[in-house]
Structures are given as C-alpha cells and as structure tokens.
Amino acid sequence: MARAPAELRLVADRAARALAAAGVPRDGDAVAAAVSGGADSIALLHALRTLAGPRGWRLGVLTVDHGLRAGSAADAAFVAAQAARLGLPVRVLRLAPEALDAGRQAGPEGAARQARYAALLGAAGEDGWQWIATGHTLDDQAETVLLQLLRGAGPDGLAGMAVRSGRVLRPLLGVRQEATRACCAAVGAGWREDPSNEDHRFLRNAVRGRVLPLLEELRPGATATLARAAELARDDRAWTEELAAEALGGLTGQAGQEQARPRLVELPCEALVALPVGLARRVVRAAAVSAGHPMPDATATDAVLELARRSRPWTPVVWAGRERACREAATLRFPPTEPPRPSPPV
C-alpha cells in the first residue's frame, strides 16, 4: 500500500495527538465527520480515515444543507461524492426554515450554527455515532479569541474552543488552514469555497480576511499566539470551575450532590458578595446553569451581583429574553426552567 503523503501525515499526526490528549475516541468507537465541503473539513475526513483503521473506529460522514444560498445543495452533493469515493456512509441533513428561526436572537450566523449542531447531534443519536468531529482549525481558534475580546468576554470566553466539548470533537485545533489545503492538494481532493465567507459585513469574516492577516504582518506568529492564549485560559478555567462548584455547594448546602435536572438555586446574598468578585461571578454562572438557564453574559452576571448587594429595589435580572434571577429578602433565587420539549426530527 502506498505511503500517505507527508501533508496528510502531518494533519493526521496532529489530530491523533489532540484526540489522545482528550482521551477519546476509544478503540472501536463510532465517529461521524461533520463535513461542509471546505478544505478544513475535507482534510479532517482524510485524516480520520487514516487514523480509523488501526484504531477500529467506525467512520461516517454527516453534512448539513442549510438551504440559505443557491449553492448549498451542490456543496452537499460534493460531500456525498467525496464520502462515496472513500467508501464511507454519508447522511445529508437538510434544515427546515423553522430550524433556523429557533435561534434568530443569535443573529443569522448564530442561528445557523445552533441549527447545524442540533441537526448533527440529532443524527448522531439516531444513527449511533458516539462522536461528531468538526474541522475547526488553529486559525478558527484565533478568530474566536479575537471575537470574544471584541465582545468584552471574560476568561471563559477567551478560552475559545476545546478539542472535546461533550460529544463534539475538534481534532484540528493545532493545525493551520494552510496545512489543510496542502493536505487536500496532496491527496488529490478538491474542496468547495463558500462565497459568503468573502462578505466582510459579517464580523467573523472581517476578522478572518482583514484583521488576522494584518496582525500576522505586524507580528508574525500572531495567530498561533492567540490560539496558545486560549489554551492557557482553558487550563485556568478547569480549576476555577471546580472552585466555583465547591463554593456554590457550600452556599446552597448541597455540596457534592449529583444534579439530574434543573433545580431551584437559592444563594444567601451576604455570603455571595463576600466572595472575591471573580469567584462570585463564577458562582452566579454556575447557579444559573444549575437552574437550567443559559449562561449569563458579563453584563447579566454583574447585574445579578448588584442585585445581591442592593438593599432596594429588587428588580429581577433578565437575560436571554426572560427573567432568570430574583431576590426575596436576603436570598438570591434562580427558579428552575421547565424541561425542554423534544425537538421534532430534522
């Protein structure tokens, strides 16, 4: 059998190292590659195929047709053809308009991202894929860090993306986009270009096409440095989350108890505001998540802390479109959300 090209070996080796550090997939696991048709996801597909055989992974392909532009169906057909060429099963997921409407508060890009992950995770559950691998690269990580800085995110936002987030794997976070294109060229695989990526009215596209190249010109290696900063922030987040969980358990009297569903969280205001402010912010976020709410942003988090400090009036704090935290006497309360209703099949 012919030896794999050096460009493919480079991508596959870095993917293997990232996955080994994450501890998954295990030998024999089922992995679906989420392939858009771009160079990054095509390189991911070939790298996973290289790694799958020796590890006994069952490998397949999922691709999402958002239906937002004229060429999306052709992109999906291209991905299906690539999977067939490699002898891999493929499933095309076509999103209904209502799937995109559900996340409209997040803007068009955010809505598409939410709908895409919902469709991918739904298909993984139906088809028995234990893991979904995406083609996010080191360049994507750097873009994410810059975007979070521009949005005023704190340390959690600056941590960017992790190699493993639940069932989603990002094996290429240590790979530059130039390496994925070189990999595709070396194995004779084409890729699709999304013309909407050239629209700099979208902030991410402007960061990718204008800001990062300028930073590289001013400070060569800036992209890798930003990605490294995200890694350091994630390391810090890991232990501070444990500290916040312990503090939350101490304030609620439920330390060490397992949580199966959203629950009412009550915090004594005086004890909460006595914590160091950085820890208090993390406790507020952990309390909100325990109650089943979306993670509050920096503004909402500080509003909750101000509510705990305030003598009067006690106006509830709203984020993500609804009331999430309120105060009664000396107690801060996070009422639990109702369990979400199952989404219809995509």
C-alpha positions as CSV (number, residue, x, y, z in Angstrom):
1,M,0.0,0.0,0.0
2,A,1.3,3.4,-0.9
3,R,2.6,5.6,1.9
4,A,0.4,8.5,2.7
5,P,1.7,11.9,1.6
6,A,3.6,13.9,4.1
7,E,1.0,16.7,4.1
8,L,-1.7,14.2,5.1
9,R,0.6,12.5,7.7
10,L,1.2,15.9,9.3
11,V,-2.5,16.7,9.7
12,A,-3.3,13.1,10.9
13,D,-0.5,13.1,13.4
14,R,-1.6,16.4,15.0
15,A,-5.2,15.2,15.1
16,A,-4.1,11.9,16.7
17,R,-2.2,13.8,19.4
18,A,-5.1,16.1,20.1
19,L,-7.5,13.2,20.4
20,A,-5.1,11.2,22.5
21,A,-4.8,14.1,25.0
22,A,-8.6,14.3,25.1
23,G,-8.8,10.5,25.8
24,V,-11.3,9.8,23.0
25,P,-12.4,8.2,20.8
26,R,-11.6,4.8,22.2
27,D,-10.8,1.9,20.0
28,G,-13.9,0.6,18.3
29,D,-15.9,3.8,18.7
30,A,-18.2,5.2,16.0
31,V,-17.1,8.7,14.7
32,A,-19.0,10.9,12.3
33,A,-17.1,13.6,10.5
34,A,-19.1,16.8,10.0
35,V,-18.0,17.8,6.5
36,S,-19.1,21.1,4.9
37,G,-17.0,20.6,1.8
38,G,-14.4,23.2,2.7
39,A,-10.7,22.4,2.8
40,D,-10.6,22.1,6.5
41,S,-13.4,19.5,6.8
42,I,-12.1,17.5,3.7
43,A,-8.7,17.4,5.3
44,L,-10.3,16.2,8.6
45,L,-12.1,13.5,6.7
46,H,-8.9,12.1,5.2
47,A,-7.0,12.4,8.5
48,L,-9.7,10.5,10.3
49,R,-9.8,7.8,7.6
50,T,-6.0,7.4,8.1
51,L,-6.4,7.1,11.8
52,A,-9.6,4.9,11.8
53,G,-8.2,1.7,10.5
54,P,-5.6,1.0,13.2
55,R,-8.0,2.0,15.9
56,G,-11.0,0.2,14.7
57,W,-13.2,3.3,14.5
58,R,-16.4,3.1,12.6
59,L,-16.3,6.2,10.4
60,G,-19.0,8.0,8.5
61,V,-19.9,11.4,7.2
62,L,-22.6,13.9,8.1
63,T,-23.2,17.1,6.1
64,V,-25.7,19.9,6.6
65,D,-27.5,21.7,3.9
66,H,-28.8,25.0,5.4
67,G,-30.6,25.9,2.3
68,L,-29.6,29.6,2.8
69,R,-27.9,30.0,-0.6
70,A,-28.2,28.7,-4.1
71,G,-25.0,26.5,-4.0
72,S,-25.7,24.7,-0.7
73,A,-27.3,21.7,-2.3
74,A,-24.4,21.4,-4.7
75,D,-22.0,21.5,-1.7
76,A,-23.9,18.7,0.0
77,A,-23.7,16.6,-3.2
78,F,-20.0,17.2,-3.4
79,V,-19.5,16.0,0.1
80,A,-21.6,12.9,-0.6
81,A,-19.4,12.2,-3.6
82,Q,-16.3,12.5,-1.5
83,A,-17.6,10.1,1.0
84,A,-18.6,7.6,-1.7
85,R,-15.1,7.9,-3.1
86,L,-13.7,6.8,0.2
87,G,-16.3,4.1,0.7
88,L,-17.9,5.8,3.7
89,P,-21.6,6.1,4.6
90,V,-22.9,9.6,4.4
91,R,-26.1,11.3,5.5
92,V,-27.2,14.7,4.2
93,L,-29.2,16.8,6.7
94,R,-31.4,19.4,5.2
95,L,-32.6,22.1,7.6
96,A,-36.2,23.3,7.6
97,P,-36.7,27.1,7.8
98,E,-38.2,26.7,11.3
99,A,-35.0,25.1,12.5
100,L,-33.2,28.4,11.7
101,D,-35.9,30.5,13.2
102,A,-35.4,29.0,16.6
103,G,-32.1,30.8,17.1
104,R,-32.9,34.1,15.4
105,Q,-32.0,36.0,18.5
106,A,-28.3,35.0,18.0
107,G,-28.2,36.6,14.5
108,P,-28.0,34.8,11.2
109,E,-24.6,33.2,11.8
110,G,-25.5,32.1,15.3
111,A,-28.9,30.7,14.2
112,A,-27.3,28.7,11.5
113,R,-24.7,27.4,14.0
114,Q,-27.3,26.4,16.5
115,A,-29.4,24.7,13.9
116,R,-26.4,22.9,12.5
117,Y,-25.3,21.4,15.8
118,A,-28.8,20.5,16.7
119,A,-29.1,18.6,13.4
120,L,-25.7,16.9,13.8
121,L,-26.4,15.8,17.4
122,G,-29.9,14.5,16.4
123,A,-28.5,12.5,13.6
124,A,-25.7,11.1,15.8
125,G,-28.3,9.9,18.2
126,E,-30.4,8.3,15.5
127,D,-27.6,6.6,13.7
128,G,-25.4,5.5,16.7
129,W,-22.5,7.8,16.2
130,Q,-20.7,8.3,19.6
131,W,-18.7,11.3,18.4
132,I,-19.0,14.1,15.9
133,A,-15.7,15.5,14.6
134,T,-15.5,19.0,13.1
135,G,-12.8,20.7,11.1
136,H,-12.1,23.7,13.3
137,T,-8.5,24.8,13.0
138,L,-6.0,26.8,14.8
139,D,-7.0,29.8,12.6
140,D,-10.6,29.4,13.7
141,Q,-9.4,29.3,17.3
142,A,-7.6,32.6,16.9
143,E,-10.6,34.2,15.2
144,T,-12.8,33.0,18.2
145,V,-10.4,34.6,20.7
146,L,-10.4,37.9,18.8
147,L,-14.2,37.9,18.5
148,Q,-14.6,37.2,22.2
149,L,-12.2,40.1,23.0
150,L,-14.3,42.4,20.9
151,R,-17.5,41.3,22.7
152,G,-15.9,42.0,26.1
153,A,-15.8,38.4,27.1
154,G,-14.1,37.3,30.3
155,P,-11.7,34.5,30.8
156,D,-14.2,31.8,29.9
157,G,-14.8,33.4,26.5
158,L,-11.1,33.8,25.9
159,A,-10.7,30.0,26.4
160,G,-12.2,29.6,23.0
161,M,-12.9,26.1,21.7
162,A,-11.8,22.8,23.3
163,V,-10.8,19.7,21.5
164,R,-13.6,17.9,23.2
165,S,-17.0,19.5,24.1
166,G,-19.5,16.9,25.1
167,R,-19.8,14.6,22.0
168,V,-18.2,17.1,19.7
169,L,-14.5,16.7,18.8
170,R,-12.2,19.3,17.2
171,P,-9.1,17.3,16.3
172,L,-7.6,20.0,14.1
173,L,-7.3,22.9,16.6
174,G,-3.5,22.5,16.4
175,V,-3.5,22.7,12.5
176,R,-3.2,25.8,10.4
177,Q,-5.6,26.3,7.5
178,E,-2.7,26.4,5.1
179,A,-1.8,22.8,6.2
180,T,-5.4,21.6,5.5
181,R,-5.2,23.0,1.9
182,A,-1.9,21.4,1.4
183,C,-3.3,18.1,2.6
184,C,-6.2,18.3,0.2
185,A,-3.9,19.0,-2.7
186,A,-1.6,16.2,-1.8
187,V,-4.3,13.6,-1.7
188,G,-5.9,14.9,-4.9
189,A,-9.1,16.1,-3.2
190,G,-10.8,19.3,-4.2
191,W,-12.9,21.4,-1.9
192,R,-15.7,23.9,-2.0
193,E,-15.4,27.6,-1.3
194,D,-18.4,29.3,0.4
195,P,-18.8,32.7,-1.3
196,S,-20.5,34.2,1.8
197,N,-17.1,33.9,3.6
198,E,-16.0,36.9,1.5
199,D,-18.8,39.1,2.9
200,H,-17.0,41.3,5.4
201,R,-20.2,42.7,6.7
202,F,-20.1,39.6,9.0
203,L,-17.6,40.3,11.8
204,R,-16.1,36.8,11.7
205,N,-15.3,37.1,8.0
206,A,-13.8,40.6,8.5
207,V,-11.6,39.2,11.3
208,R,-10.5,36.3,9.2
209,G,-9.9,38.2,6.0
210,R,-8.6,41.5,7.3
211,V,-7.7,41.6,11.0
212,L,-5.7,38.4,11.3
213,P,-3.6,39.0,8.2
214,L,-2.8,42.4,9.5
215,L,-1.8,41.0,12.8
216,E,0.4,38.4,11.1
217,E,2.0,41.2,9.1
218,L,2.7,43.3,12.2
219,R,3.6,40.4,14.4
220,P,4.4,37.1,12.6
221,G,3.1,34.1,14.6
222,A,0.1,36.2,16.0
223,T,-2.4,33.5,15.0
224,A,-0.6,30.8,16.9
225,T,-0.1,33.1,19.9
226,L,-3.8,33.8,20.1
227,A,-4.6,30.1,20.0
228,R,-2.0,29.5,22.7
229,A,-3.6,32.1,24.9
230,A,-6.9,30.2,24.5
231,E,-5.2,27.0,25.7
232,L,-3.8,28.8,28.8
233,A,-7.2,30.3,29.6
234,R,-8.8,26.8,29.3
235,D,-6.3,25.4,31.7
236,D,-7.1,28.1,34.2
237,R,-10.9,27.7,33.7
238,A,-10.7,24.0,34.5
239,W,-9.6,24.5,38.1
240,T,-11.6,27.7,38.7
241,E,-14.8,25.8,37.7
242,E,-14.0,23.2,40.3
243,L,-13.5,26.0,42.9
244,A,-16.8,27.7,41.8
245,A,-18.7,24.4,42.1
246,E,-17.3,23.9,45.6
247,A,-18.3,27.5,46.6
248,L,-21.8,27.0,45.1
249,G,-22.3,23.8,47.0
250,G,-21.2,25.5,50.2
251,L,-23.6,28.4,49.8
252,T,-26.5,26.1,48.9
253,G,-25.7,23.4,51.4
254,Q,-25.7,20.8,48.5
255,A,-22.0,20.2,48.1
256,G,-21.2,17.0,46.3
257,Q,-24.8,16.2,45.4
258,E,-25.5,15.0,41.9
259,Q,-27.8,17.0,39.7
260,A,-30.0,15.2,37.2
261,R,-32.3,18.1,36.2
262,P,-32.7,21.9,36.6
263,R,-33.4,22.8,40.2
264,L,-34.2,25.9,42.3
265,V,-31.0,27.5,43.4
266,E,-31.0,29.9,46.4
267,L,-27.9,31.9,47.5
268,P,-27.5,34.0,50.6
269,C,-26.8,37.5,49.3
270,E,-24.4,38.4,52.1
271,A,-22.2,35.3,51.7
272,L,-22.2,35.6,47.9
273,V,-21.0,39.2,47.8
274,A,-18.4,38.4,50.5
275,L,-16.6,36.2,48.0
276,P,-13.8,37.6,45.8
277,V,-15.5,39.2,42.9
278,G,-14.0,36.8,40.3
279,L,-15.2,33.8,42.2
280,A,-18.6,35.3,42.9
281,R,-19.1,35.8,39.1
282,R,-18.3,32.1,38.5
283,V,-20.7,31.1,41.3
284,V,-23.5,33.2,39.7
285,R,-22.9,31.5,36.3
286,A,-22.8,28.0,37.9
287,A,-26.0,28.7,39.8
288,A,-27.7,29.9,36.6
289,V,-26.7,26.7,34.7
290,S,-27.8,24.5,37.7
291,A,-31.2,26.1,37.4
292,G,-31.3,25.2,33.7
293,H,-30.7,28.7,32.4
294,P,-28.4,29.8,29.6
295,M,-25.0,31.0,30.8
296,P,-25.4,34.8,31.6
297,D,-23.1,37.1,29.8
298,A,-20.8,39.6,31.7
299,T,-23.4,42.3,31.9
300,A,-26.1,40.0,33.3
301,T,-23.6,38.4,35.7
302,D,-22.7,41.7,37.2
303,A,-26.4,42.7,37.3
304,V,-27.1,39.6,39.4
305,L,-24.2,40.5,41.8
306,E,-25.5,44.1,42.1
307,L,-29.0,42.7,42.9
308,A,-27.3,40.7,45.7
309,R,-25.6,43.9,47.1
310,R,-28.7,46.2,46.7
311,S,-30.9,47.0,49.7
312,R,-33.9,48.1,47.4
313,P,-35.5,48.0,44.9
314,W,-35.2,44.3,44.0
315,T,-35.8,44.2,40.3
316,P,-35.3,40.8,38.7
317,V,-32.5,40.3,36.3
318,V,-33.3,39.3,32.7
319,W,-31.1,37.7,30.1
320,A,-31.7,35.6,27.0
321,G,-35.1,37.2,26.8
322,R,-36.6,36.3,30.1
323,E,-36.4,36.7,33.9
324,R,-33.7,34.4,35.3
325,A,-32.8,35.7,38.8
326,C,-34.7,37.5,41.5
327,R,-34.3,38.4,45.1
328,E,-36.5,37.7,48.1
329,A,-35.4,39.3,51.4
330,A,-31.8,38.3,51.9
331,T,-31.9,35.4,49.4
332,L,-31.0,35.4,45.7
333,R,-33.2,32.9,43.8
334,F,-32.7,31.2,40.4
335,P,-36.0,29.5,39.7
336,P,-35.6,26.3,37.6
337,T,-36.6,26.2,34.0
338,E,-39.1,23.7,32.7
339,P,-37.5,20.7,30.9
340,P,-37.3,21.5,27.2
341,R,-39.8,19.7,24.9
342,P,-38.2,17.2,22.5
343,S,-37.5,18.8,19.1
344,P,-39.1,17.2,16.1
345,P,-36.9,15.1,13.8
346,V,-34.9,17.1,11.3
